[in-house]
Amino acid sequence: SAVRFIAAHALSLDRLIDKVLHLSVYLKVAFANMIGWLDKNAADGLVTLFAKTLIGFGQLIRAAIRGQVQSYLAWSVAFILLFILFAIFS
């Protein structure tokens, strides 16, 4: 009868909609996990690298201004060599 035909098609349509909905939710969760991983490892990793680099430079500068004549001389020689290398290769 017509009622059974409509009921059978309605049930199959319901299952199809259910599968499509589950697939879309699965894809959204997978995408969110991927974005979370990128944020945690790429973005936060770059910020951490930048911070550690600045800390390292700060420690170098602090070591350079401790008041020891030998360190002043070493820094002067290092910068003169860098300047010479820059002048040669540019």
BELHUMO-V49622 format. One record per run of one state. SS is the DSSP state (@ for helix, = for strand, . for the rest). FROM is the first residue (numbers start at 1). TO is the last residue. If there is no record, write none. Layout:
# BELHUMO-V49622
SS|FROM|TO + SS|FROM|TO
This chain:
# BELHUMO-V49622
.|1|1 + @|2|64 + .|65|68 + @|69|89 + .|90|90
